[in-house]
Amino acid sequence: MRYAAQRDFWVEYLREAYAERFEVLKEDYLAQVVALPDRFPGQTIDELGAEYAALKEAYEAQETALIRELTYRVGFEEG
């Protein structure tokens, strides 16, 4: 299963088949990015670089977790 979750074609299949799930993650991430300056008033965009990087890292981790979850789910449904 881990092998499948790392293949580009498989990830593209999951993104198409479960587009809503991926879109929810992306929308949440983008909302957090847009809201970040309001959470840290008085700081410039450059000063918020570490916070933006942390948001991106969290988004990528959530996306990876979703890919694994869906890979296992599809594997169990077909297996």
PDB file of N, CA, C and O in Angstrom:
ATOM      1  N   MET A   1       0.811  -1.191   0.000  1.00  0.00           N
ATOM      2  CA  MET A   1       0.000   0.000   0.000  1.00  0.00           C
ATOM      3  C   MET A   1       0.863   1.267   0.000  1.00  0.00           C
ATOM      4  O   MET A   1       0.553   2.236  -0.693  1.00  0.00           O
ATOM      5  N   ARG A   2       1.931   1.250   0.771  1.00  0.00           N
ATOM      6  CA  ARG A   2       2.804   2.425   0.825  1.00  0.00           C
ATOM      7  C   ARG A   2       3.371   2.732  -0.558  1.00  0.00           C
ATOM      8  O   ARG A   2       3.490   3.893  -0.949  1.00  0.00           O
ATOM      9  N   TYR A   3       3.718   1.677  -1.290  1.00  0.00           N
ATOM     10  CA  TYR A   3       4.250   1.840  -2.646  1.00  0.00           C
ATOM     11  C   TYR A   3       3.230   2.555  -3.527  1.00  0.00           C
ATOM     12  O   TYR A   3       3.573   3.494  -4.245  1.00  0.00           O
ATOM     13  N   ALA A   4       1.988   2.112  -3.470  1.00  0.00           N
ATOM     14  CA  ALA A   4       0.945   2.710  -4.301  1.00  0.00           C
ATOM     15  C   ALA A   4       0.740   4.176  -3.953  1.00  0.00           C
ATOM     16  O   ALA A   4       0.543   5.002  -4.844  1.00  0.00           O
ATOM     17  N   ALA A   5       0.783   4.506  -2.676  1.00  0.00           N
ATOM     18  CA  ALA A   5       0.551   5.883  -2.241  1.00  0.00           C
ATOM     19  C   ALA A   5       1.646   6.824  -2.722  1.00  0.00           C
ATOM     20  O   ALA A   5       1.461   8.041  -2.711  1.00  0.00           O
ATOM     21  N   GLN A   6       2.778   6.282  -3.142  1.00  0.00           N
ATOM     22  CA  GLN A   6       3.889   7.113  -3.598  1.00  0.00           C
ATOM     23  C   GLN A   6       3.960   7.218  -5.122  1.00  0.00           C
ATOM     24  O   GLN A   6       4.844   7.905  -5.636  1.00  0.00           O
ATOM     25  N   ARG A   7       3.079   6.575  -5.848  1.00  0.00           N
ATOM     26  CA  ARG A   7       3.098   6.599  -7.302  1.00  0.00           C
ATOM     27  C   ARG A   7       2.254   7.763  -7.818  1.00  0.00           C
ATOM     28  O   ARG A   7       1.122   7.967  -7.378  1.00  0.00           O
ATOM     29  N   ASP A   8       2.812   8.513  -8.744  1.00  0.00           N
ATOM     30  CA  ASP A   8       2.134   9.689  -9.282  1.00  0.00           C
ATOM     31  C   ASP A   8       0.779   9.349  -9.895  1.00  0.00           C
ATOM     32  O   ASP A   8      -0.201  10.055  -9.660  1.00  0.00           O
ATOM     33  N   PHE A   9       0.717   8.272 -10.679  1.00  0.00           N
ATOM     34  CA  PHE A   9      -0.540   7.918 -11.331  1.00  0.00           C
ATOM     35  C   PHE A   9      -1.615   7.592 -10.302  1.00  0.00           C
ATOM     36  O   PHE A   9      -2.788   7.912 -10.494  1.00  0.00           O
ATOM     37  N   TRP A  10      -1.209   6.955  -9.214  1.00  0.00           N
ATOM     38  CA  TRP A  10      -2.171   6.586  -8.181  1.00  0.00           C
ATOM     39  C   TRP A  10      -2.682   7.825  -7.450  1.00  0.00           C
ATOM     40  O   TRP A  10      -3.876   7.946  -7.177  1.00  0.00           O
ATOM     41  N   VAL A  11      -1.783   8.728  -7.140  1.00  0.00           N
ATOM     42  CA  VAL A  11      -2.166   9.961  -6.459  1.00  0.00           C
ATOM     43  C   VAL A  11      -3.099  10.775  -7.355  1.00  0.00           C
ATOM     44  O   VAL A  11      -4.072  11.352  -6.869  1.00  0.00           O
ATOM     45  N   GLU A  12      -2.816  10.827  -8.641  1.00  0.00           N
ATOM     46  CA  GLU A  12      -3.695  11.550  -9.570  1.00  0.00           C
ATOM     47  C   GLU A  12      -5.081  10.899  -9.619  1.00  0.00           C
ATOM     48  O   GLU A  12      -6.097  11.592  -9.670  1.00  0.00           O
ATOM     49  N   TYR A  13      -5.112   9.570  -9.603  1.00  0.00           N
ATOM     50  CA  TYR A  13      -6.398   8.872  -9.565  1.00  0.00           C
ATOM     51  C   TYR A  13      -7.181   9.275  -8.310  1.00  0.00           C
ATOM     52  O   TYR A  13      -8.367   9.596  -8.387  1.00  0.00           O
ATOM     53  N   LEU A  14      -6.509   9.254  -7.160  1.00  0.00           N
ATOM     54  CA  LEU A  14      -7.182   9.622  -5.906  1.00  0.00           C
ATOM     55  C   LEU A  14      -7.669  11.066  -5.942  1.00  0.00           C
ATOM     56  O   LEU A  14      -8.771  11.362  -5.479  1.00  0.00           O
ATOM     57  N   ARG A  15      -6.859  11.958  -6.485  1.00  0.00           N
ATOM     58  CA  ARG A  15      -7.250  13.377  -6.568  1.00  0.00           C
ATOM     59  C   ARG A  15      -8.508  13.555  -7.425  1.00  0.00           C
ATOM     60  O   ARG A  15      -9.342  14.413  -7.135  1.00  0.00           O
ATOM     61  N   GLU A  16      -8.639  12.758  -8.464  1.00  0.00           N
ATOM     62  CA  GLU A  16      -9.824  12.847  -9.316  1.00  0.00           C
ATOM     63  C   GLU A  16     -11.027  12.153  -8.673  1.00  0.00           C
ATOM     64  O   GLU A  16     -12.131  12.697  -8.664  1.00  0.00           O
ATOM     65  N   ALA A  17     -10.812  10.973  -8.147  1.00  0.00           N
ATOM     66  CA  ALA A  17     -11.908  10.192  -7.586  1.00  0.00           C
ATOM     67  C   ALA A  17     -12.450  10.786  -6.284  1.00  0.00           C
ATOM     68  O   ALA A  17     -13.633  10.637  -5.977  1.00  0.00           O
ATOM     69  N   TYR A  18     -11.600  11.448  -5.534  1.00  0.00           N
ATOM     70  CA  TYR A  18     -11.987  12.027  -4.241  1.00  0.00           C
ATOM     71  C   TYR A  18     -11.690  13.524  -4.216  1.00  0.00           C
ATOM     72  O   TYR A  18     -11.156  14.054  -3.242  1.00  0.00           O
ATOM     73  N   ALA A  19     -12.048  14.186  -5.307  1.00  0.00           N
ATOM     74  CA  ALA A  19     -11.727  15.609  -5.475  1.00  0.00           C
ATOM     75  C   ALA A  19     -12.265  16.467  -4.337  1.00  0.00           C
ATOM     76  O   ALA A  19     -11.596  17.406  -3.904  1.00  0.00           O
ATOM     77  N   GLU A  20     -13.443  16.163  -3.854  1.00  0.00           N
ATOM     78  CA  GLU A  20     -14.031  16.960  -2.772  1.00  0.00           C
ATOM     79  C   GLU A  20     -13.181  16.920  -1.512  1.00  0.00           C
ATOM     80  O   GLU A  20     -12.999  17.938  -0.845  1.00  0.00           O
ATOM     81  N   ARG A  21     -12.668  15.759  -1.193  1.00  0.00           N
ATOM     82  CA  ARG A  21     -11.839  15.627   0.023  1.00  0.00           C
ATOM     83  C   ARG A  21     -10.572  16.471  -0.091  1.00  0.00           C
ATOM     84  O   ARG A  21     -10.174  17.138   0.864  1.00  0.00           O
ATOM     85  N   PHE A  22      -9.951  16.438  -1.253  1.00  0.00           N
ATOM     86  CA  PHE A  22      -8.740  17.232  -1.464  1.00  0.00           C
ATOM     87  C   PHE A  22      -9.059  18.722  -1.497  1.00  0.00           C
ATOM     88  O   PHE A  22      -8.280  19.544  -1.013  1.00  0.00           O
ATOM     89  N   GLU A  23     -10.201  19.061  -2.069  1.00  0.00           N
ATOM     90  CA  GLU A  23     -10.590  20.472  -2.151  1.00  0.00           C
ATOM     91  C   GLU A  23     -10.851  21.057  -0.765  1.00  0.00           C
ATOM     92  O   GLU A  23     -10.510  22.213  -0.512  1.00  0.00           O
ATOM     93  N   VAL A  24     -11.442  20.287   0.124  1.00  0.00           N
ATOM     94  CA  VAL A  24     -11.678  20.754   1.491  1.00  0.00           C
ATOM     95  C   VAL A  24     -10.351  21.075   2.177  1.00  0.00           C
ATOM     96  O   VAL A  24     -10.227  22.104   2.840  1.00  0.00           O
ATOM     97  N   LEU A  25      -9.373  20.205   2.020  1.00  0.00           N
ATOM     98  CA  LEU A  25      -8.048  20.467   2.601  1.00  0.00           C
ATOM     99  C   LEU A  25      -7.440  21.743   2.034  1.00  0.00           C
ATOM    100  O   LEU A  25      -6.916  22.575   2.774  1.00  0.00           O
ATOM    101  N   LYS A  26      -7.514  21.887   0.724  1.00  0.00           N
ATOM    102  CA  LYS A  26      -6.918  23.044   0.071  1.00  0.00           C
ATOM    103  C   LYS A  26      -7.606  24.337   0.489  1.00  0.00           C
ATOM    104  O   LYS A  26      -6.939  25.335   0.762  1.00  0.00           O
ATOM    105  N   GLU A  27      -8.931  24.325   0.538  1.00  0.00           N
ATOM    106  CA  GLU A  27      -9.673  25.521   0.934  1.00  0.00           C
ATOM    107  C   GLU A  27      -9.347  25.925   2.365  1.00  0.00           C
ATOM    108  O   GLU A  27      -9.203  27.112   2.657  1.00  0.00           O
ATOM    109  N   ASP A  28      -9.231  24.959   3.250  1.00  0.00           N
ATOM    110  CA  ASP A  28      -8.880  25.248   4.637  1.00  0.00           C
ATOM    111  C   ASP A  28      -7.479  25.860   4.720  1.00  0.00           C
ATOM    112  O   ASP A  28      -7.259  26.832   5.443  1.00  0.00           O
ATOM    113  N   TYR A  29      -6.553  25.291   3.985  1.00  0.00           N
ATOM    114  CA  TYR A  29      -5.183  25.810   3.953  1.00  0.00           C
ATOM    115  C   TYR A  29      -5.164  27.245   3.445  1.00  0.00           C
ATOM    116  O   TYR A  29      -4.543  28.114   4.057  1.00  0.00           O
ATOM    117  N   LEU A  30      -5.839  27.496   2.336  1.00  0.00           N
ATOM    118  CA  LEU A  30      -5.848  28.837   1.762  1.00  0.00           C
ATOM    119  C   LEU A  30      -6.508  29.848   2.698  1.00  0.00           C
ATOM    120  O   LEU A  30      -6.060  30.990   2.790  1.00  0.00           O
ATOM    121  N   ALA A  31      -7.562  29.438   3.387  1.00  0.00           N
ATOM    122  CA  ALA A  31      -8.207  30.330   4.353  1.00  0.00           C
ATOM    123  C   ALA A  31      -7.245  30.690   5.484  1.00  0.00           C
ATOM    124  O   ALA A  31      -7.223  31.831   5.945  1.00  0.00           O
ATOM    125  N   GLN A  32      -6.453  29.716   5.928  1.00  0.00           N
ATOM    126  CA  GLN A  32      -5.471  29.982   6.978  1.00  0.00           C
ATOM    127  C   GLN A  32      -4.372  30.926   6.482  1.00  0.00           C
ATOM    128  O   GLN A  32      -3.913  31.794   7.223  1.00  0.00           O
ATOM    129  N   VAL A  33      -3.959  30.753   5.240  1.00  0.00           N
ATOM    130  CA  VAL A  33      -2.938  31.622   4.663  1.00  0.00           C
ATOM    131  C   VAL A  33      -3.438  33.061   4.598  1.00  0.00           C
ATOM    132  O   VAL A  33      -2.728  33.994   4.973  1.00  0.00           O
ATOM    133  N   VAL A  34      -4.663  33.226   4.119  1.00  0.00           N
ATOM    134  CA  VAL A  34      -5.236  34.563   3.994  1.00  0.00           C
ATOM    135  C   VAL A  34      -5.415  35.219   5.364  1.00  0.00           C
ATOM    136  O   VAL A  34      -5.231  36.428   5.500  1.00  0.00           O
ATOM    137  N   ALA A  35      -5.772  34.432   6.371  1.00  0.00           N
ATOM    138  CA  ALA A  35      -6.037  34.959   7.711  1.00  0.00           C
ATOM    139  C   ALA A  35      -4.765  35.227   8.520  1.00  0.00           C
ATOM    140  O   ALA A  35      -4.817  35.903   9.547  1.00  0.00           O
ATOM    141  N   LEU A  36      -3.647  34.709   8.071  1.00  0.00           N
ATOM    142  CA  LEU A  36      -2.418  34.813   8.863  1.00  0.00           C
ATOM    143  C   LEU A  36      -2.033  36.250   9.216  1.00  0.00           C
ATOM    144  O   LEU A  36      -1.708  36.504  10.376  1.00  0.00           O
ATOM    145  N   PRO A  37      -2.050  37.193   8.293  1.00  0.00           N
ATOM    146  CA  PRO A  37      -1.684  38.572   8.667  1.00  0.00           C
ATOM    147  C   PRO A  37      -2.600  39.161   9.749  1.00  0.00           C
ATOM    148  O   PRO A  37      -2.159  39.981  10.554  1.00  0.00           O
ATOM    149  N   ASP A  38      -3.858  38.748   9.769  1.00  0.00           N
ATOM    150  CA  ASP A  38      -4.775  39.233  10.801  1.00  0.00           C
ATOM    151  C   ASP A  38      -4.434  38.662  12.171  1.00  0.00           C
ATOM    152  O   ASP A  38      -4.684  39.295  13.197  1.00  0.00           O
ATOM    153  N   ARG A  39      -3.866  37.474  12.182  1.00  0.00           N
ATOM    154  CA  ARG A  39      -3.468  36.845  13.452  1.00  0.00           C
ATOM    155  C   ARG A  39      -2.210  37.487  14.022  1.00  0.00           C
ATOM    156  O   ARG A  39      -1.966  37.419  15.227  1.00  0.00           O
ATOM    157  N   PHE A  40      -1.413  38.109  13.158  1.00  0.00           N
ATOM    158  CA  PHE A  40      -0.158  38.736  13.572  1.00  0.00           C
ATOM    159  C   PHE A  40      -0.098  40.178  13.060  1.00  0.00           C
ATOM    160  O   PHE A  40       0.737  40.507  12.217  1.00  0.00           O
ATOM    161  N   PRO A  41      -0.985  41.031  13.573  1.00  0.00           N
ATOM    162  CA  PRO A  41      -0.992  42.414  13.084  1.00  0.00           C
ATOM    163  C   PRO A  41       0.341  43.109  13.383  1.00  0.00           C
ATOM    164  O   PRO A  41       0.975  42.874  14.412  1.00  0.00           O
ATOM    165  N   GLY A  42       0.730  43.954  12.464  1.00  0.00           N
ATOM    166  CA  GLY A  42       1.972  44.691  12.645  1.00  0.00           C
ATOM    167  C   GLY A  42       3.187  43.997  12.077  1.00  0.00           C
ATOM    168  O   GLY A  42       4.256  44.602  11.997  1.00  0.00           O
ATOM    169  N   GLN A  43       3.053  42.729  11.677  1.00  0.00           N
ATOM    170  CA  GLN A  43       4.177  42.016  11.079  1.00  0.00           C
ATOM    171  C   GLN A  43       4.036  42.032   9.562  1.00  0.00           C
ATOM    172  O   GLN A  43       2.933  41.938   9.025  1.00  0.00           O
ATOM    173  N   THR A  44       5.151  42.150   8.896  1.00  0.00           N
ATOM    174  CA  THR A  44       5.137  42.147   7.438  1.00  0.00           C
ATOM    175  C   THR A  44       5.025  40.715   6.915  1.00  0.00           C
ATOM    176  O   THR A  44       5.205  39.746   7.652  1.00  0.00           O
ATOM    177  N   ILE A  45       4.724  40.614   5.637  1.00  0.00           N
ATOM    178  CA  ILE A  45       4.649  39.298   4.992  1.00  0.00           C
ATOM    179  C   ILE A  45       5.981  38.571   5.154  1.00  0.00           C
ATOM    180  O   ILE A  45       6.013  37.375   5.445  1.00  0.00           O
ATOM    181  N   ASP A  46       7.072  39.297   4.966  1.00  0.00           N
ATOM    182  CA  ASP A  46       8.400  38.679   5.117  1.00  0.00           C
ATOM    183  C   ASP A  46       8.621  38.163   6.529  1.00  0.00           C
ATOM    184  O   ASP A  46       9.222  37.105   6.715  1.00  0.00           O
ATOM    185  N   GLU A  47       8.148  38.889   7.512  1.00  0.00           N
ATOM    186  CA  GLU A  47       8.316  38.471   8.904  1.00  0.00           C
ATOM    187  C   GLU A  47       7.475  37.245   9.242  1.00  0.00           C
ATOM    188  O   GLU A  47       7.750  36.544  10.215  1.00  0.00           O
ATOM    189  N   LEU A  48       6.473  36.998   8.452  1.00  0.00           N
ATOM    190  CA  LEU A  48       5.597  35.846   8.681  1.00  0.00           C
ATOM    191  C   LEU A  48       6.045  34.599   7.915  1.00  0.00           C
ATOM    192  O   LEU A  48       5.317  33.609   7.858  1.00  0.00           O
ATOM    193  N   GLY A  49       7.230  34.649   7.334  1.00  0.00           N
ATOM    194  CA  GLY A  49       7.717  33.530   6.532  1.00  0.00           C
ATOM    195  C   GLY A  49       7.683  32.200   7.248  1.00  0.00           C
ATOM    196  O   GLY A  49       7.273  31.198   6.662  1.00  0.00           O
ATOM    197  N   ALA A  50       8.102  32.164   8.496  1.00  0.00           N
ATOM    198  CA  ALA A  50       8.116  30.901   9.244  1.00  0.00           C
ATOM    199  C   ALA A  50       6.697  30.381   9.471  1.00  0.00           C
ATOM    200  O   ALA A  50       6.457  29.175   9.406  1.00  0.00           O
ATOM    201  N   GLU A  51       5.761  31.291   9.737  1.00  0.00           N
ATOM    202  CA  GLU A  51       4.376  30.874   9.940  1.00  0.00           C
ATOM    203  C   GLU A  51       3.764  30.336   8.647  1.00  0.00           C
ATOM    204  O   GLU A  51       3.045  29.337   8.657  1.00  0.00           O
ATOM    205  N   TYR A  52       4.060  31.012   7.535  1.00  0.00           N
ATOM    206  CA  TYR A  52       3.570  30.510   6.245  1.00  0.00           C
ATOM    207  C   TYR A  52       4.162  29.131   5.937  1.00  0.00           C
ATOM    208  O   TYR A  52       3.464  28.244   5.445  1.00  0.00           O
ATOM    209  N   ALA A  53       5.434  28.964   6.227  1.00  0.00           N
ATOM    210  CA  ALA A  53       6.087  27.669   5.992  1.00  0.00           C
ATOM    211  C   ALA A  53       5.456  26.580   6.854  1.00  0.00           C
ATOM    212  O   ALA A  53       5.278  25.451   6.397  1.00  0.00           O
ATOM    213  N   ALA A  54       5.119  26.914   8.095  1.00  0.00           N
ATOM    214  CA  ALA A  54       4.489  25.933   8.988  1.00  0.00           C
ATOM    215  C   ALA A  54       3.101  25.542   8.467  1.00  0.00           C
ATOM    216  O   ALA A  54       2.713  24.376   8.534  1.00  0.00           O
ATOM    217  N   LEU A  55       2.364  26.522   7.953  1.00  0.00           N
ATOM    218  CA  LEU A  55       1.052  26.204   7.380  1.00  0.00           C
ATOM    219  C   LEU A  55       1.195  25.282   6.175  1.00  0.00           C
ATOM    220  O   LEU A  55       0.432  24.328   6.022  1.00  0.00           O
ATOM    221  N   LYS A  56       2.167  25.568   5.329  1.00  0.00           N
ATOM    222  CA  LYS A  56       2.388  24.729   4.149  1.00  0.00           C
ATOM    223  C   LYS A  56       2.781  23.314   4.555  1.00  0.00           C
ATOM    224  O   LYS A  56       2.295  22.339   3.982  1.00  0.00           O
ATOM    225  N   GLU A  57       3.655  23.207   5.536  1.00  0.00           N
ATOM    226  CA  GLU A  57       4.084  21.888   6.008  1.00  0.00           C
ATOM    227  C   GLU A  57       2.909  21.105   6.580  1.00  0.00           C
ATOM    228  O   GLU A  57       2.780  19.906   6.330  1.00  0.00           O
ATOM    229  N   ALA A  58       2.059  21.770   7.341  1.00  0.00           N
ATOM    230  CA  ALA A  58       0.885  21.100   7.916  1.00  0.00           C
ATOM    231  C   ALA A  58      -0.067  20.653   6.808  1.00  0.00           C
ATOM    232  O   ALA A  58      -0.617  19.553   6.862  1.00  0.00           O
ATOM    233  N   TYR A  59      -0.260  21.506   5.808  1.00  0.00           N
ATOM    234  CA  TYR A  59      -1.129  21.154   4.673  1.00  0.00           C
ATOM    235  C   TYR A  59      -0.596  19.926   3.936  1.00  0.00           C
ATOM    236  O   TYR A  59      -1.350  19.008   3.615  1.00  0.00           O
ATOM    237  N   GLU A  60       0.696  19.922   3.676  1.00  0.00           N
ATOM    238  CA  GLU A  60       1.297  18.788   2.972  1.00  0.00           C
ATOM    239  C   GLU A  60       1.192  17.504   3.791  1.00  0.00           C
ATOM    240  O   GLU A  60       0.986  16.428   3.230  1.00  0.00           O
ATOM    241  N   ALA A  61       1.333  17.608   5.114  1.00  0.00           N
ATOM    242  CA  ALA A  61       1.191  16.431   5.979  1.00  0.00           C
ATOM    243  C   ALA A  61      -0.247  15.923   5.962  1.00  0.00           C
ATOM    244  O   ALA A  61      -0.475  14.714   5.932  1.00  0.00           O
ATOM    245  N   GLN A  62      -1.212  16.831   5.981  1.00  0.00           N
ATOM    246  CA  GLN A  62      -2.617  16.425   5.922  1.00  0.00           C
ATOM    247  C   GLN A  62      -2.944  15.771   4.583  1.00  0.00           C
ATOM    248  O   GLN A  62      -3.694  14.797   4.521  1.00  0.00           O
ATOM    249  N   GLU A  63      -2.376  16.314   3.527  1.00  0.00           N
ATOM    250  CA  GLU A  63      -2.599  15.745   2.204  1.00  0.00           C
ATOM    251  C   GLU A  63      -1.997  14.338   2.109  1.00  0.00           C
ATOM    252  O   GLU A  63      -2.619  13.430   1.558  1.00  0.00           O
ATOM    253  N   THR A  64      -0.808  14.163   2.638  1.00  0.00           N
ATOM    254  CA  THR A  64      -0.167  12.848   2.641  1.00  0.00           C
ATOM    255  C   THR A  64      -0.986  11.849   3.451  1.00  0.00           C
ATOM    256  O   THR A  64      -1.146  10.696   3.050  1.00  0.00           O
ATOM    257  N   ALA A  65      -1.500  12.297   4.587  1.00  0.00           N
ATOM    258  CA  ALA A  65      -2.336  11.422   5.419  1.00  0.00           C
ATOM    259  C   ALA A  65      -3.606  11.030   4.680  1.00  0.00           C
ATOM    260  O   ALA A  65      -4.051   9.886   4.773  1.00  0.00           O
ATOM    261  N   LEU A  66      -4.191  11.966   3.950  1.00  0.00           N
ATOM    262  CA  LEU A  66      -5.393  11.661   3.173  1.00  0.00           C
ATOM    263  C   LEU A  66      -5.088  10.655   2.068  1.00  0.00           C
ATOM    264  O   LEU A  66      -5.872   9.734   1.836  1.00  0.00           O
ATOM    265  N   ILE A  67      -3.978  10.819   1.399  1.00  0.00           N
ATOM    266  CA  ILE A  67      -3.584   9.875   0.348  1.00  0.00           C
ATOM    267  C   ILE A  67      -3.419   8.478   0.933  1.00  0.00           C
ATOM    268  O   ILE A  67      -3.885   7.503   0.344  1.00  0.00           O
ATOM    269  N   ARG A  68      -2.773   8.374   2.061  1.00  0.00           N
ATOM    270  CA  ARG A  68      -2.607   7.056   2.706  1.00  0.00           C
ATOM    271  C   ARG A  68      -3.954   6.474   3.112  1.00  0.00           C
ATOM    272  O   ARG A  68      -4.229   5.297   2.877  1.00  0.00           O
ATOM    273  N   GLU A  69      -4.793   7.311   3.723  1.00  0.00           N
ATOM    274  CA  GLU A  69      -6.112   6.839   4.150  1.00  0.00           C
ATOM    275  C   GLU A  69      -6.904   6.302   2.965  1.00  0.00           C
ATOM    276  O   GLU A  69      -7.477   5.215   3.035  1.00  0.00           O
ATOM    277  N   LEU A  70      -6.933   7.058   1.889  1.00  0.00           N
ATOM    278  CA  LEU A  70      -7.698   6.632   0.712  1.00  0.00           C
ATOM    279  C   LEU A  70      -7.077   5.406   0.058  1.00  0.00           C
ATOM    280  O   LEU A  70      -7.797   4.543  -0.443  1.00  0.00           O
ATOM    281  N   THR A  71      -5.766   5.320   0.056  1.00  0.00           N
ATOM    282  CA  THR A  71      -5.088   4.153  -0.516  1.00  0.00           C
ATOM    283  C   THR A  71      -5.481   2.897   0.248  1.00  0.00           C
ATOM    284  O   THR A  71      -5.796   1.872  -0.356  1.00  0.00           O
ATOM    285  N   TYR A  72      -5.463   2.976   1.575  1.00  0.00           N
ATOM    286  CA  TYR A  72      -5.857   1.811   2.373  1.00  0.00           C
ATOM    287  C   TYR A  72      -7.330   1.490   2.189  1.00  0.00           C
ATOM    288  O   TYR A  72      -7.707   0.322   2.096  1.00  0.00           O
ATOM    289  N   ARG A  73      -8.168   2.526   2.137  1.00  0.00           N
ATOM    290  CA  ARG A  73      -9.604   2.296   1.964  1.00  0.00           C
ATOM    291  C   ARG A  73      -9.885   1.602   0.640  1.00  0.00           C
ATOM    292  O   ARG A  73     -10.616   0.612   0.602  1.00  0.00           O
ATOM    293  N   VAL A  74      -9.319   2.104  -0.432  1.00  0.00           N
ATOM    294  CA  VAL A  74      -9.532   1.500  -1.753  1.00  0.00           C
ATOM    295  C   VAL A  74      -8.972   0.083  -1.764  1.00  0.00           C
ATOM    296  O   VAL A  74      -9.581  -0.819  -2.340  1.00  0.00           O
ATOM    297  N   GLY A  75      -7.821  -0.120  -1.133  1.00  0.00           N
ATOM    298  CA  GLY A  75      -7.222  -1.442  -1.072  1.00  0.00           C
ATOM    299  C   GLY A  75      -8.100  -2.455  -0.368  1.00  0.00           C
ATOM    300  O   GLY A  75      -8.196  -3.605  -0.795  1.00  0.00           O
ATOM    301  N   PHE A  76      -8.749  -2.028   0.722  1.00  0.00           N
ATOM    302  CA  PHE A  76      -9.622  -2.924   1.460  1.00  0.00           C
ATOM    303  C   PHE A  76     -10.931  -3.168   0.713  1.00  0.00           C
ATOM    304  O   PHE A  76     -11.488  -4.265   0.764  1.00  0.00           O
ATOM    305  N   GLU A  77     -11.414  -2.142   0.022  1.00  0.00           N
ATOM    306  CA  GLU A  77     -12.659  -2.314  -0.735  1.00  0.00           C
ATOM    307  C   GLU A  77     -12.458  -3.265  -1.911  1.00  0.00           C
ATOM    308  O   GLU A  77     -13.347  -4.051  -2.238  1.00  0.00           O
ATOM    309  N   GLU A  78     -11.294  -3.194  -2.541  1.00  0.00           N
ATOM    310  CA  GLU A  78     -11.040  -4.043  -3.701  1.00  0.00           C
ATOM    311  C   GLU A  78     -10.439  -5.384  -3.307  1.00  0.00           C
ATOM    312  O   GLU A  78     -10.543  -6.361  -4.050  1.00  0.00           O
ATOM    313  N   GLY A  79      -9.810  -5.428  -2.138  1.00  0.00           N
ATOM    314  CA  GLY A  79      -9.119  -6.642  -1.721  1.00  0.00           C
ATOM    315  C   GLY A  79      -9.992  -7.518  -0.974  1.00  0.00           C
ATOM    316  O   GLY A  79      -9.569  -8.592  -0.544  1.00  0.00           O
TER     317      GLY A  79
END
